Protein backbone atom coordinates (compact mmCIF):
# COMPACT_ATOMS: atom_id res chain seq x y z
CA UNK A 1 0.00 0.00 0.00
CA UNK A 2 1.25 3.48 -0.82
CA UNK A 3 0.09 6.51 1.12
CA UNK A 4 0.79 10.15 0.37
CA UNK A 5 0.53 12.79 3.08
CA UNK A 6 1.65 16.36 3.37
CA UNK A 7 4.80 16.64 5.46
CA UNK A 8 3.29 19.34 7.68
CA UNK A 9 0.24 17.15 8.45
CA UNK A 10 2.45 14.19 9.34
CA UNK A 11 4.69 16.38 11.51
CA UNK A 12 1.68 17.79 13.35
CA UNK A 13 0.31 14.32 14.07
CA UNK A 14 3.66 12.94 15.19
CA UNK A 15 4.24 15.95 17.45
CA UNK A 16 0.91 15.26 19.15
CA UNK A 17 1.74 11.59 19.65
CA UNK A 18 5.27 12.28 20.88
CA UNK A 19 3.91 14.30 23.82
CA UNK A 20 2.00 11.23 25.06
CA UNK A 21 5.05 8.95 25.39
CA UNK A 22 8.15 9.73 27.47
CA UNK A 23 11.41 10.02 25.52
CA UNK A 24 13.08 7.39 27.74
CA UNK A 25 10.91 4.29 28.05
CA UNK A 26 11.64 0.78 29.28
CA UNK A 27 9.31 -0.66 26.62
CA UNK A 28 10.93 -0.44 23.16
CA UNK A 29 7.56 -0.91 21.46
CA UNK A 30 6.42 2.41 22.99
CA UNK A 31 8.96 4.20 20.78
CA UNK A 32 7.02 3.26 17.61
CA UNK A 33 3.96 4.74 15.93
CA UNK A 34 1.30 2.72 14.10
CA UNK A 35 -0.23 4.54 11.14
CA UNK A 36 -3.53 3.27 9.74
CA UNK A 37 -5.96 4.29 7.02
CA UNK A 38 -9.73 4.23 6.60
CA UNK A 39 -11.57 3.61 3.37
CA UNK A 40 -10.06 3.60 -0.07
PDB file of N, CA, C and O in Angstrom:
ATOM      1  N   UNK A   1       0.843  -1.166   0.000  1.00  0.00           N
ATOM      2  CA  UNK A   1       0.000   0.000   0.000  1.00  0.00           C
ATOM      3  C   UNK A   1       0.897   1.240   0.000  1.00  0.00           C
ATOM      4  O   UNK A   1       1.893   1.296   0.722  1.00  0.00           O
ATOM      5  N   UNK A   2       0.544   2.207  -0.795  1.00  0.00           N
ATOM      6  CA  UNK A   2       1.253   3.481  -0.816  1.00  0.00           C
ATOM      7  C   UNK A   2       0.317   4.560  -0.292  1.00  0.00           C
ATOM      8  O   UNK A   2      -0.865   4.604  -0.634  1.00  0.00           O
ATOM      9  N   UNK A   3       0.865   5.418   0.534  1.00  0.00           N
ATOM     10  CA  UNK A   3       0.092   6.509   1.116  1.00  0.00           C
ATOM     11  C   UNK A   3       0.858   7.803   0.908  1.00  0.00           C
ATOM     12  O   UNK A   3       2.072   7.850   1.106  1.00  0.00           O
ATOM     13  N   UNK A   4       0.162   8.837   0.516  1.00  0.00           N
ATOM     14  CA  UNK A   4       0.786  10.150   0.368  1.00  0.00           C
ATOM     15  C   UNK A   4       0.158  11.104   1.376  1.00  0.00           C
ATOM     16  O   UNK A   4      -1.065  11.215   1.467  1.00  0.00           O
ATOM     17  N   UNK A   5       1.004  11.785   2.124  1.00  0.00           N
ATOM     18  CA  UNK A   5       0.530  12.788   3.080  1.00  0.00           C
ATOM     19  C   UNK A   5       1.408  14.025   2.963  1.00  0.00           C
ATOM     20  O   UNK A   5       2.565  13.946   2.548  1.00  0.00           O
ATOM     21  N   UNK A   6       0.856  15.141   3.324  1.00  0.00           N
ATOM     22  CA  UNK A   6       1.647  16.363   3.369  1.00  0.00           C
ATOM     23  C   UNK A   6       2.578  16.293   4.575  1.00  0.00           C
ATOM     24  O   UNK A   6       2.173  15.861   5.654  1.00  0.00           O
ATOM     25  N   UNK A   7       3.801  16.709   4.393  1.00  0.00           N
ATOM     26  CA  UNK A   7       4.795  16.643   5.459  1.00  0.00           C
ATOM     27  C   UNK A   7       4.331  17.391   6.706  1.00  0.00           C
ATOM     28  O   UNK A   7       4.530  16.916   7.825  1.00  0.00           O
ATOM     29  N   UNK A   8       3.719  18.551   6.521  1.00  0.00           N
ATOM     30  CA  UNK A   8       3.289  19.338   7.681  1.00  0.00           C
ATOM     31  C   UNK A   8       2.179  18.630   8.456  1.00  0.00           C
ATOM     32  O   UNK A   8       2.123  18.738   9.681  1.00  0.00           O
ATOM     33  N   UNK A   9       1.292  17.903   7.763  1.00  0.00           N
ATOM     34  CA  UNK A   9       0.240  17.150   8.451  1.00  0.00           C
ATOM     35  C   UNK A   9       0.833  15.990   9.240  1.00  0.00           C
ATOM     36  O   UNK A   9       0.421  15.729  10.371  1.00  0.00           O
ATOM     37  N   UNK A  10       1.797  15.297   8.647  1.00  0.00           N
ATOM     38  CA  UNK A  10       2.454  14.187   9.337  1.00  0.00           C
ATOM     39  C   UNK A  10       3.223  14.705  10.546  1.00  0.00           C
ATOM     40  O   UNK A  10       3.159  14.104  11.619  1.00  0.00           O
ATOM     41  N   UNK A  11       3.940  15.797  10.392  1.00  0.00           N
ATOM     42  CA  UNK A  11       4.691  16.380  11.509  1.00  0.00           C
ATOM     43  C   UNK A  11       3.765  16.781  12.648  1.00  0.00           C
ATOM     44  O   UNK A  11       4.084  16.558  13.816  1.00  0.00           O
ATOM     45  N   UNK A  12       2.634  17.364  12.322  1.00  0.00           N
ATOM     46  CA  UNK A  12       1.681  17.792  13.347  1.00  0.00           C
ATOM     47  C   UNK A  12       1.152  16.589  14.121  1.00  0.00           C
ATOM     48  O   UNK A  12       1.064  16.626  15.348  1.00  0.00           O
ATOM     49  N   UNK A  13       0.802  15.529  13.409  1.00  0.00           N
ATOM     50  CA  UNK A  13       0.306  14.324  14.065  1.00  0.00           C
ATOM     51  C   UNK A  13       1.358  13.657  14.926  1.00  0.00           C
ATOM     52  O   UNK A  13       1.066  13.228  16.043  1.00  0.00           O
ATOM     53  N   UNK A  14       2.580  13.562  14.423  1.00  0.00           N
ATOM     54  CA  UNK A  14       3.657  12.937  15.193  1.00  0.00           C
ATOM     55  C   UNK A  14       4.031  13.770  16.415  1.00  0.00           C
ATOM     56  O   UNK A  14       4.389  13.215  17.453  1.00  0.00           O
ATOM     57  N   UNK A  15       3.953  15.085  16.304  1.00  0.00           N
ATOM     58  CA  UNK A  15       4.236  15.948  17.451  1.00  0.00           C
ATOM     59  C   UNK A  15       3.213  15.714  18.557  1.00  0.00           C
ATOM     60  O   UNK A  15       3.560  15.696  19.737  1.00  0.00           O
ATOM     61  N   UNK A  16       1.955  15.537  18.173  1.00  0.00           N
ATOM     62  CA  UNK A  16       0.906  15.261  19.152  1.00  0.00           C
ATOM     63  C   UNK A  16       1.157  13.943  19.857  1.00  0.00           C
ATOM     64  O   UNK A  16       1.047  13.855  21.080  1.00  0.00           O
ATOM     65  N   UNK A  17       1.494  12.916  19.088  1.00  0.00           N
ATOM     66  CA  UNK A  17       1.738  11.588  19.654  1.00  0.00           C
ATOM     67  C   UNK A  17       2.981  11.592  20.537  1.00  0.00           C
ATOM     68  O   UNK A  17       2.994  10.947  21.586  1.00  0.00           O
ATOM     69  N   UNK A  18       4.016  12.302  20.131  1.00  0.00           N
ATOM     70  CA  UNK A  18       5.272  12.284  20.883  1.00  0.00           C
ATOM     71  C   UNK A  18       5.121  12.876  22.279  1.00  0.00           C
ATOM     72  O   UNK A  18       5.902  12.547  23.171  1.00  0.00           O
ATOM     73  N   UNK A  19       4.138  13.737  22.483  1.00  0.00           N
ATOM     74  CA  UNK A  19       3.909  14.296  23.823  1.00  0.00           C
ATOM     75  C   UNK A  19       3.294  13.272  24.765  1.00  0.00           C
ATOM     76  O   UNK A  19       3.381  13.428  25.983  1.00  0.00           O
ATOM     77  N   UNK A  20       2.674  12.223  24.224  1.00  0.00           N
ATOM     78  CA  UNK A  20       1.997  11.230  25.056  1.00  0.00           C
ATOM     79  C   UNK A  20       2.939  10.162  25.597  1.00  0.00           C
ATOM     80  O   UNK A  20       2.600   9.479  26.564  1.00  0.00           O
ATOM     81  N   UNK A  21       4.111  10.005  24.995  1.00  0.00           N
ATOM     82  CA  UNK A  21       5.048   8.951  25.387  1.00  0.00           C
ATOM     83  C   UNK A  21       6.346   9.595  25.854  1.00  0.00           C
ATOM     84  O   UNK A  21       6.879  10.469  25.170  1.00  0.00           O
ATOM     85  N   UNK A  22       6.870   9.175  27.017  1.00  0.00           N
ATOM     86  CA  UNK A  22       8.145   9.734  27.474  1.00  0.00           C
ATOM     87  C   UNK A  22       9.283   9.384  26.521  1.00  0.00           C
ATOM     88  O   UNK A  22       9.248   8.344  25.863  1.00  0.00           O
ATOM     89  N   UNK A  23      10.292  10.252  26.447  1.00  0.00           N
ATOM     90  CA  UNK A  23      11.407  10.017  25.523  1.00  0.00           C
ATOM     91  C   UNK A  23      12.249   8.816  25.940  1.00  0.00           C
ATOM     92  O   UNK A  23      12.800   8.124  25.084  1.00  0.00           O
ATOM     93  N   UNK A  24      12.355   8.561  27.234  1.00  0.00           N
ATOM     94  CA  UNK A  24      13.084   7.390  27.737  1.00  0.00           C
ATOM     95  C   UNK A  24      12.065   6.404  28.290  1.00  0.00           C
ATOM     96  O   UNK A  24      11.453   6.659  29.328  1.00  0.00           O
ATOM     97  N   UNK A  25      11.880   5.281  27.607  1.00  0.00           N
ATOM     98  CA  UNK A  25      10.909   4.287  28.045  1.00  0.00           C
ATOM     99  C   UNK A  25      11.572   2.926  28.170  1.00  0.00           C
ATOM    100  O   UNK A  25      12.509   2.615  27.435  1.00  0.00           O
ATOM    101  N   UNK A  26      11.085   2.120  29.098  1.00  0.00           N
ATOM    102  CA  UNK A  26      11.637   0.778  29.280  1.00  0.00           C
ATOM    103  C   UNK A  26      11.007  -0.222  28.308  1.00  0.00           C
ATOM    104  O   UNK A  26      11.476  -1.354  28.194  1.00  0.00           O
ATOM    105  N   UNK A  27       9.956   0.188  27.615  1.00  0.00           N
ATOM    106  CA  UNK A  27       9.308  -0.663  26.623  1.00  0.00           C
ATOM    107  C   UNK A  27       9.669  -0.176  25.224  1.00  0.00           C
ATOM    108  O   UNK A  27       9.163   0.860  24.794  1.00  0.00           O
ATOM    109  N   UNK A  28      10.529  -0.893  24.502  1.00  0.00           N
ATOM    110  CA  UNK A  28      10.928  -0.443  23.163  1.00  0.00           C
ATOM    111  C   UNK A  28       9.755  -0.248  22.202  1.00  0.00           C
ATOM    112  O   UNK A  28       9.818   0.612  21.323  1.00  0.00           O
ATOM    113  N   UNK A  29       8.699  -1.024  22.355  1.00  0.00           N
ATOM    114  CA  UNK A  29       7.556  -0.908  21.455  1.00  0.00           C
ATOM    115  C   UNK A  29       6.876   0.455  21.598  1.00  0.00           C
ATOM    116  O   UNK A  29       6.216   0.918  20.668  1.00  0.00           O
ATOM    117  N   UNK A  30       7.034   1.099  22.757  1.00  0.00           N
ATOM    118  CA  UNK A  30       6.416   2.406  22.987  1.00  0.00           C
ATOM    119  C   UNK A  30       7.104   3.512  22.193  1.00  0.00           C
ATOM    120  O   UNK A  30       6.605   4.636  22.139  1.00  0.00           O
ATOM    121  N   UNK A  31       8.239   3.207  21.579  1.00  0.00           N
ATOM    122  CA  UNK A  31       8.961   4.203  20.781  1.00  0.00           C
ATOM    123  C   UNK A  31       8.494   4.203  19.329  1.00  0.00           C
ATOM    124  O   UNK A  31       9.030   4.956  18.516  1.00  0.00           O
ATOM    125  N   UNK A  32       7.511   3.378  18.986  1.00  0.00           N
ATOM    126  CA  UNK A  32       7.022   3.261  17.609  1.00  0.00           C
ATOM    127  C   UNK A  32       5.641   3.886  17.470  1.00  0.00           C
ATOM    128  O   UNK A  32       4.937   4.099  18.458  1.00  0.00           O
ATOM    129  N   UNK A  33       5.268   4.173  16.237  1.00  0.00           N
ATOM    130  CA  UNK A  33       3.957   4.743  15.930  1.00  0.00           C
ATOM    131  C   UNK A  33       3.306   3.884  14.853  1.00  0.00           C
ATOM    132  O   UNK A  33       3.920   3.596  13.826  1.00  0.00           O
ATOM    133  N   UNK A  34       2.068   3.479  15.088  1.00  0.00           N
ATOM    134  CA  UNK A  34       1.303   2.719  14.100  1.00  0.00           C
ATOM    135  C   UNK A  34       0.430   3.699  13.323  1.00  0.00           C
ATOM    136  O   UNK A  34      -0.340   4.462  13.907  1.00  0.00           O
ATOM    137  N   UNK A  35       0.559   3.666  12.007  1.00  0.00           N
ATOM    138  CA  UNK A  35      -0.232   4.543  11.144  1.00  0.00           C
ATOM    139  C   UNK A  35      -1.218   3.676  10.371  1.00  0.00           C
ATOM    140  O   UNK A  35      -0.823   2.708   9.722  1.00  0.00           O
ATOM    141  N   UNK A  36      -2.504   4.026  10.442  1.00  0.00           N
ATOM    142  CA  UNK A  36      -3.527   3.265   9.743  1.00  0.00           C
ATOM    143  C   UNK A  36      -4.331   4.164   8.813  1.00  0.00           C
ATOM    144  O   UNK A  36      -4.245   5.390   8.886  1.00  0.00           O
ATOM    145  N   UNK A  37      -5.109   3.543   7.942  1.00  0.00           N
ATOM    146  CA  UNK A  37      -5.958   4.286   7.017  1.00  0.00           C
ATOM    147  C   UNK A  37      -7.387   3.783   7.110  1.00  0.00           C
ATOM    148  O   UNK A  37      -7.632   2.663   7.559  1.00  0.00           O
ATOM    149  N   UNK A  38      -8.319   4.603   6.688  1.00  0.00           N
ATOM    150  CA  UNK A  38      -9.728   4.227   6.600  1.00  0.00           C
ATOM    151  C   UNK A  38     -10.169   4.382   5.157  1.00  0.00           C
ATOM    152  O   UNK A  38      -9.747   5.310   4.467  1.00  0.00           O
ATOM    153  N   UNK A  39     -11.005   3.486   4.708  1.00  0.00           N
ATOM    154  CA  UNK A  39     -11.575   3.613   3.374  1.00  0.00           C
ATOM    155  C   UNK A  39     -10.592   3.332   2.258  1.00  0.00           C
ATOM    156  O   UNK A  39      -9.617   2.605   2.445  1.00  0.00           O
ATOM    157  N   UNK A  40     -10.848   3.907   1.104  1.00  0.00           N
ATOM    158  CA  UNK A  40     -10.064   3.604  -0.070  1.00  0.00           C
ATOM    159  C   UNK A  40      -9.103   4.668  -0.374  1.00  0.00           C
ATOM    160  O   UNK A  40      -8.355   4.565  -1.346  1.00  0.00           O
TER     161      UNK A  40
END
